[in-house]
């Protein structure tokens, strides 16, 4: 039971990323305060000035995400500059409230717009905003500026030290934890299948099984990205690991499909609990024993008459064992491979210009929202309107459509409501006890940033609870303070919603359509490049990158569709949900096709490879015809795909052998064709005409 719960914990937090992030943030804040507070006390400076150091430590721990370690070091070196500049501006303009507010809006605009220049500018913009915000909160004087500089430097140094020295983002460690997480995800899938077998008609249990499958895909994507950053490995070593990760994912998904077929079959469901129970015990074995143990389990299942299931079980065991072996050979693969200094020069000439550029649109929206928050917030409280501004600002962070913003605004308001109640209780219970107050503050920091990527409402709840303890420690706690925060949060959320709806709005359905188009283009690229490789080289081995590009595009569709599928009435969300389901199925079929085609290319002759290539090209034309780049009418492309499919079926029926890799490739091609055939009805009645314009 204990190992089962541990596997569920691992499955909920791939590679323990959220746990490590929360620990890193908490330690950075604790160390910053532990150094800054005594220093400021000795210096005779106001102790609240240490808060700006804690804020920089938080942003430095969370926001610095450059791909290379050297680039991260540069970002940390630059981090104090924008926050100190913002602090200086805030101090210099506080003599004139209108000027003070106007400069704040300018800082907000610049802090958002600079993100267009790359990942480095996200944390730099955030600390600039937070520096000005906390200057409005703390109201420092020029005489205190050296103390603020010291606090900022301490926060930066602590965040960098934890990132580079204490809790390093070591790719090997991430990979090792990721492999354990991948196995935990397989455990979770099998438990979900067993739950479905217990209640085959339960929609909730089948939905949970689908969610487990999505998590497995997300984990494998994360691991493949991690492997790609391991420059100390040879390129061939990275390719082997990426292929093994993909193989495990596909083996697990295929096994689940076969188990579900047994569940849904009138006479076969009884074999499922036995198979799942045996597999769960096998997966706890050592990596070297997995292959042999799954072979024994598959033989037992085969004796019961389930040959297909036995083959799937054996394949899963083989893939898990090979992944463990490949990862275990990391040390042997560190040859004379030189670190690839990727010259990924950002294309300066983006196609989008002016208001079509998303960063500019967002910057204008945020600035307008902040201006509204200033006006409306002062009506609620002339002295604490800045809480409305920070709400209007942060609800736009990572929100790409007005649907996402509405969800975030609601979650922030709900989290604040509950956090106000919890903050009042906490302040009443621990008020006057400095140790208890500090413990509560650090606990709230940990929990807030543990949930930061999981539940925005939970993060807001713990931040608001933290404020109750913080005000108590500063001796300024009053229940009315938290009540004012609640009112200002609601005002800020309202300002953000108004700006999202009326100022250069990005409709959620429009974003979903755009991302769906990008998915179809990624599908086209995969199909076209695969057909070309089959035709010209007679192989199908370089499919990992286009396959993962398709998976990335799918994640964009699912993320943008979430406000419509998770928070709308069922009747209004069904169409988007059906489209998302079909695209998910298409990506799954393509992942299986990428594996099957490798073996198929080796076993068939040149004529068959050419026929396969022609069907792939026809499907690529069909996918492209559903986008704004279509050149061939949809009906013509899909008809060509069906003709090529009939030819391949005739060829496969002439084979005397049992099911071969050619049969598997044809099956996955058929399913991909079926999805493309049905997509125009889901995308709109005129979608099939896109290729004619």
FENJOTA-V164896 format. One record per residue. N is the residue number from 1. PHI is phi in whole degrees, 0 to 359 (* if undefined). Layout:
# FENJOTA-V164896
n=N phi=PHI
n=N phi=PHI
This chain:
# FENJOTA-V164896
n=1 phi=*
n=2 phi=297
n=3 phi=293
n=4 phi=296
n=5 phi=292
n=6 phi=296
n=7 phi=297
n=8 phi=294
n=9 phi=295
n=10 phi=298
n=11 phi=294
n=12 phi=280
n=13 phi=221
n=14 phi=308
n=15 phi=59
n=16 phi=56
n=17 phi=295
n=18 phi=293
n=19 phi=296
n=20 phi=296
n=21 phi=296
n=22 phi=296
n=23 phi=295
n=24 phi=297
n=25 phi=296
n=26 phi=297
n=27 phi=295
n=28 phi=298
n=29 phi=293
n=30 phi=298
n=31 phi=293
n=32 phi=299
n=33 phi=293
n=34 phi=296
n=35 phi=269
n=36 phi=288
n=37 phi=297
n=38 phi=298
n=39 phi=296
n=40 phi=293
n=41 phi=296
n=42 phi=295
n=43 phi=281
n=44 phi=79
n=45 phi=259
n=46 phi=299
n=47 phi=296
n=48 phi=302
n=49 phi=299
n=50 phi=296
n=51 phi=298
n=52 phi=294
n=53 phi=295
n=54 phi=295
n=55 phi=296
n=56 phi=296
n=57 phi=298
n=58 phi=296
n=59 phi=294
n=60 phi=292
n=61 phi=285
n=62 phi=267
n=63 phi=270
n=64 phi=280
n=65 phi=227
n=66 phi=297
n=67 phi=294
n=68 phi=253
n=69 phi=298
n=70 phi=296
n=71 phi=294
n=72 phi=297
n=73 phi=298
n=74 phi=297
n=75 phi=297
n=76 phi=297
n=77 phi=294
n=78 phi=276
n=79 phi=304
n=80 phi=294
n=81 phi=296
n=82 phi=293
n=83 phi=290
n=84 phi=290
n=85 phi=297
n=86 phi=295
n=87 phi=299
n=88 phi=298
n=89 phi=297
n=90 phi=296
n=91 phi=292
n=92 phi=289
n=93 phi=253
n=94 phi=287
n=95 phi=291
n=96 phi=236
n=97 phi=307
n=98 phi=298
n=99 phi=295
n=100 phi=304
n=101 phi=291
n=102 phi=297
n=103 phi=294
n=104 phi=301
n=105 phi=296
n=106 phi=295
n=107 phi=299
n=108 phi=299
n=109 phi=301
n=110 phi=295
n=111 phi=299
n=112 phi=276
n=113 phi=293
n=114 phi=295
n=115 phi=295
n=116 phi=295
n=117 phi=273
n=118 phi=133
n=119 phi=298
n=120 phi=297
n=121 phi=275
n=122 phi=296
n=123 phi=293
n=124 phi=295
n=125 phi=294
n=126 phi=296
n=127 phi=290
n=128 phi=296
n=129 phi=298
n=130 phi=294
n=131 phi=298
n=132 phi=293
n=133 phi=300
n=134 phi=287
n=135 phi=294
n=136 phi=292
n=137 phi=284
n=138 phi=270
n=139 phi=53
n=140 phi=285
n=141 phi=253
n=142 phi=300
n=143 phi=296
n=144 phi=268
n=145 phi=300
n=146 phi=302
n=147 phi=294
n=148 phi=294
n=149 phi=300
n=150 phi=298
n=151 phi=297
n=152 phi=297
n=153 phi=295
n=154 phi=297
n=155 phi=299
n=156 phi=295
n=157 phi=296
n=158 phi=295
n=159 phi=297
n=160 phi=293
n=161 phi=297
n=162 phi=293
n=163 phi=292
n=164 phi=263
n=165 phi=245
n=166 phi=264
n=167 phi=242
n=168 phi=290
n=169 phi=277
n=170 phi=279
n=171 phi=302
n=172 phi=294
n=173 phi=295
n=174 phi=298
n=175 phi=295
n=176 phi=297
n=177 phi=294
n=178 phi=295
n=179 phi=296
n=180 phi=296
n=181 phi=294
n=182 phi=300
n=183 phi=294
n=184 phi=295
n=185 phi=295
n=186 phi=297
n=187 phi=304
n=188 phi=299
n=189 phi=299
n=190 phi=294
n=191 phi=298
n=192 phi=294
n=193 phi=297
n=194 phi=297
n=195 phi=297
n=196 phi=294
n=197 phi=297
n=198 phi=292
n=199 phi=226
n=200 phi=300
n=201 phi=268
n=202 phi=283
n=203 phi=294
n=204 phi=297
n=205 phi=290
n=206 phi=290
n=207 phi=295
n=208 phi=298
n=209 phi=297
n=210 phi=299
n=211 phi=297
n=212 phi=298
n=213 phi=296
n=214 phi=297
n=215 phi=296
n=216 phi=299
n=217 phi=297
n=218 phi=297
n=219 phi=295
n=220 phi=294
n=221 phi=299
n=222 phi=298
n=223 phi=293
n=224 phi=295
n=225 phi=296
n=226 phi=297
n=227 phi=299
n=228 phi=297
n=229 phi=269
n=230 phi=275
n=231 phi=293
n=232 phi=285
n=233 phi=269
n=234 phi=290
n=235 phi=299
n=236 phi=294
n=237 phi=295
n=238 phi=295
n=239 phi=298
n=240 phi=298
n=241 phi=296
n=242 phi=298
n=243 phi=294
n=244 phi=296
n=245 phi=297
n=246 phi=297
n=247 phi=297
n=248 phi=298
n=249 phi=300
n=250 phi=292
n=251 phi=297
n=252 phi=295
n=253 phi=293
n=254 phi=295
n=255 phi=297
n=256 phi=298
n=257 phi=300
n=258 phi=292
n=259 phi=296
n=260 phi=294
n=261 phi=298
n=262 phi=293
n=263 phi=300
n=264 phi=277
n=265 phi=277
n=266 phi=303
n=267 phi=250
n=268 phi=251
n=269 phi=296
n=270 phi=294
n=271 phi=282
n=272 phi=293
n=273 phi=303
n=274 phi=296
n=275 phi=296
n=276 phi=294
n=277 phi=300
n=278 phi=294
n=279 phi=294
n=280 phi=298
n=281 phi=288
n=282 phi=294
n=283 phi=291
n=284 phi=277
n=285 phi=287
n=286 phi=291
n=287 phi=308
n=288 phi=293
n=289 phi=265
n=290 phi=298
n=291 phi=300
n=292 phi=292
n=293 phi=294
n=294 phi=292
n=295 phi=298
n=296 phi=295
n=297 phi=297
n=298 phi=296
n=299 phi=294
n=300 phi=297
n=301 phi=292
n=302 phi=296
n=303 phi=298
n=304 phi=278
n=305 phi=102
n=306 phi=259
n=307 phi=291
n=308 phi=300
n=309 phi=295
n=310 phi=298
n=311 phi=295
n=312 phi=294
n=313 phi=298
n=314 phi=295
n=315 phi=295
n=316 phi=299
n=317 phi=299
n=318 phi=298
n=319 phi=293
n=320 phi=297
n=321 phi=294
n=322 phi=292
n=323 phi=296
n=324 phi=298
n=325 phi=292
n=326 phi=296
n=327 phi=292
n=328 phi=290
n=329 phi=268
n=330 phi=303
n=331 phi=297
n=332 phi=282
n=333 phi=263
n=334 phi=277
n=335 phi=269
n=336 phi=277
n=337 phi=297
n=338 phi=279
n=339 phi=299
n=340 phi=287
n=341 phi=273
n=342 phi=292
n=343 phi=259
n=344 phi=278
n=345 phi=294
n=346 phi=295
n=347 phi=292
n=348 phi=285
n=349 phi=268
n=350 phi=294
n=351 phi=292
n=352 phi=278
n=353 phi=225
n=354 phi=59
n=355 phi=289
n=356 phi=287
n=357 phi=286
n=358 phi=298
n=359 phi=295
n=360 phi=292
n=361 phi=299
n=362 phi=295
n=363 phi=299
n=364 phi=294
n=365 phi=300
n=366 phi=297
n=367 phi=295
n=368 phi=296
n=369 phi=299
n=370 phi=295
n=371 phi=298
n=372 phi=299
n=373 phi=296
n=374 phi=297
n=375 phi=294
n=376 phi=289
n=377 phi=295
n=378 phi=291
n=379 phi=291
n=380 phi=280
n=381 phi=207
n=382 phi=298
n=383 phi=258
n=384 phi=232
n=385 phi=292
n=386 phi=296
n=387 phi=294
n=388 phi=294
n=389 phi=294
n=390 phi=294
n=391 phi=294
n=392 phi=300
n=393 phi=286
n=394 phi=285
n=395 phi=291
n=396 phi=276
n=397 phi=296
n=398 phi=67
n=399 phi=266
n=400 phi=260
n=401 phi=211
n=402 phi=290
n=403 phi=296
n=404 phi=297
n=405 phi=294
n=406 phi=300
n=407 phi=296
n=408 phi=294
n=409 phi=297
n=410 phi=295
n=411 phi=297
n=412 phi=294
n=413 phi=294
n=414 phi=297
n=415 phi=296
n=416 phi=292
n=417 phi=303
n=418 phi=291
n=419 phi=293
n=420 phi=298
n=421 phi=298
n=422 phi=293
n=423 phi=297
n=424 phi=296
n=425 phi=295
n=426 phi=297
n=427 phi=299
n=428 phi=290
n=429 phi=278
n=430 phi=250
n=431 phi=303
n=432 phi=93
n=433 phi=256
n=434 phi=299
n=435 phi=298
n=436 phi=296
n=437 phi=295
n=438 phi=296
n=439 phi=297
n=440 phi=295
n=441 phi=299
n=442 phi=292
n=443 phi=297
n=444 phi=294
n=445 phi=300
n=446 phi=300
n=447 phi=293
n=448 phi=300
n=449 phi=270
n=450 phi=287
n=451 phi=266
n=452 phi=301
n=453 phi=262
n=454 phi=244
n=455 phi=214
n=456 phi=294
n=457 phi=296
n=458 phi=295
n=459 phi=300
n=460 phi=297
n=461 phi=302
n=462 phi=287
n=463 phi=295
n=464 phi=293
n=465 phi=299
n=466 phi=303
n=467 phi=298
n=468 phi=299
n=469 phi=292
n=470 phi=294
n=471 phi=298
n=472 phi=296
n=473 phi=293
n=474 phi=280
n=475 phi=76
n=476 phi=242
n=477 phi=288
n=478 phi=207
n=479 phi=304
n=480 phi=294
n=481 phi=296
n=482 phi=290
n=483 phi=296
n=484 phi=295
n=485 phi=301
n=486 phi=298
n=487 phi=296
n=488 phi=293
n=489 phi=298
n=490 phi=298
n=491 phi=296
n=492 phi=296
n=493 phi=297
n=494 phi=298
n=495 phi=298
n=496 phi=297
n=497 phi=296
n=498 phi=299
n=499 phi=294
n=500 phi=292
n=501 phi=277
n=502 phi=250
n=503 phi=247
n=504 phi=45
n=505 phi=292
n=506 phi=249
n=507 phi=291
n=508 phi=297
n=509 phi=296
n=510 phi=295
n=511 phi=295
n=512 phi=298
n=513 phi=297
n=514 phi=298
n=515 phi=292
n=516 phi=296
n=517 phi=299
n=518 phi=294
n=519 phi=298
n=520 phi=295
n=521 phi=292
n=522 phi=295
n=523 phi=297
n=524 phi=302
n=525 phi=297
n=526 phi=297
n=527 phi=297
n=528 phi=291
n=529 phi=293
n=530 phi=293
n=531 phi=298
n=532 phi=295
n=533 phi=295
n=534 phi=297
n=535 phi=287
n=536 phi=269
n=537 phi=248
n=538 phi=73
n=539 phi=228
n=540 phi=212
n=541 phi=249
n=542 phi=260
n=543 phi=257
n=544 phi=295
n=545 phi=297
n=546 phi=295
n=547 phi=293
n=548 phi=287
n=549 phi=299
n=550 phi=294
n=551 phi=297
n=552 phi=299
n=553 phi=296
n=554 phi=296
n=555 phi=299
n=556 phi=296
n=557 phi=297
n=558 phi=296
n=559 phi=295
n=560 phi=291
n=561 phi=277
n=562 phi=303
n=563 phi=299
n=564 phi=274
n=565 phi=268
n=566 phi=257
n=567 phi=233
n=568 phi=246
n=569 phi=298
n=570 phi=306
n=571 phi=296
n=572 phi=274
n=573 phi=258
n=574 phi=298
n=575 phi=295
n=576 phi=298
n=577 phi=295
n=578 phi=296
n=579 phi=297
n=580 phi=299
n=581 phi=295
n=582 phi=294
n=583 phi=294
n=584 phi=298
n=585 phi=297
n=586 phi=299
n=587 phi=298
n=588 phi=295
n=589 phi=297
n=590 phi=292
n=591 phi=298
n=592 phi=293
n=593 phi=298
n=594 phi=297
n=595 phi=282
n=596 phi=292
n=597 phi=294
n=598 phi=300
n=599 phi=288
n=600 phi=298
n=601 phi=301
n=602 phi=280
n=603 phi=267
n=604 phi=258
n=605 phi=275
n=606 phi=296
n=607 phi=296
n=608 phi=293
n=609 phi=299
n=610 phi=294
n=611 phi=294
n=612 phi=299
n=613 phi=298
n=614 phi=295
n=615 phi=291
n=616 phi=299
n=617 phi=294
n=618 phi=296
n=619 phi=294
n=620 phi=297
n=621 phi=296
n=622 phi=295
n=623 phi=296
n=624 phi=294
n=625 phi=294
n=626 phi=271
n=627 phi=244
n=628 phi=280
n=629 phi=252
n=630 phi=299
n=631 phi=247
n=632 phi=246
n=633 phi=303
n=634 phi=301
n=635 phi=301
n=636 phi=294
n=637 phi=293
n=638 phi=290
n=639 phi=295
n=640 phi=297
n=641 phi=296
n=642 phi=294
n=643 phi=297
n=644 phi=296
n=645 phi=296
n=646 phi=299
n=647 phi=297
n=648 phi=293
n=649 phi=297
n=650 phi=298
n=651 phi=294
n=652 phi=295
n=653 phi=292
n=654 phi=281
n=655 phi=283
n=656 phi=274
n=657 phi=290
n=658 phi=288
n=659 phi=305
n=660 phi=242
n=661 phi=297
n=662 phi=296
n=663 phi=300
n=664 phi=295
n=665 phi=297
n=666 phi=296
n=667 phi=298
n=668 phi=290
n=669 phi=294
n=670 phi=298
n=671 phi=291
n=672 phi=296
n=673 phi=299
n=674 phi=298
n=675 phi=298
n=676 phi=297
n=677 phi=295
n=678 phi=268
n=679 phi=299
n=680 phi=306
n=681 phi=294
n=682 phi=280
n=683 phi=278
n=684 phi=133
n=685 phi=296
n=686 phi=264
n=687 phi=298
n=688 phi=288
n=689 phi=267
n=690 phi=301
n=691 phi=287
n=692 phi=267
n=693 phi=279
